[in-house]
C-alpha cells in the first residue's frame, strides 16, 4: 500500500476481525492527494 499511495502506511491488526490503517502525510497537498486516491 505504501507504494500505491507514495506515503508511509501502517496496518495495526488487533485480531483477525479488527484493526486499523494509518496513512502518514506532511502537507495539506499530500492529504488532498491521499483523499483523491481513496475516492477513486
C-alpha positions as CSV (number, residue, x, y, z in Angstrom):
1,X,0.0,0.0,0.0
2,X,2.9,2.4,0.7
3,X,4.0,2.2,-2.9
4,X,0.4,2.8,-4.2
5,X,-0.1,5.9,-2.1
6,X,3.5,7.2,-2.1
7,X,3.2,7.7,1.7
8,X,4.0,5.6,4.8
9,X,1.2,3.2,5.5
10,X,0.9,1.3,8.8
11,X,-1.5,-1.6,9.4
12,X,-2.4,-2.4,13.1
13,X,-4.1,-5.8,13.2
14,X,-5.6,-6.3,16.6
15,X,-7.0,-9.7,15.7
16,X,-8.5,-11.3,12.5
17,X,-11.7,-9.2,12.8
18,X,-10.5,-5.7,13.7
19,X,-7.6,-3.3,13.3
20,X,-6.7,0.0,11.8
21,X,-4.8,1.6,8.9
22,X,-2.7,4.8,9.3
23,X,-1.5,6.8,6.2
24,X,1.0,9.5,7.1
25,X,1.3,12.8,5.3
26,X,3.2,16.1,5.9
27,X,1.3,18.7,4.0
28,X,-2.3,19.6,3.1
29,X,-1.4,18.9,-0.5
30,X,-0.4,15.4,0.4
31,X,-3.6,14.9,2.3
32,X,-5.6,16.1,-0.7
33,X,-3.7,13.6,-2.9
34,X,-4.5,10.7,-0.5
35,X,-8.2,11.7,-0.3
36,X,-8.3,11.8,-4.1
37,X,-6.8,8.4,-4.4
38,X,-9.2,6.9,-1.9
39,X,-12.2,8.5,-3.6
40,X,-11.3,6.9,-7.0
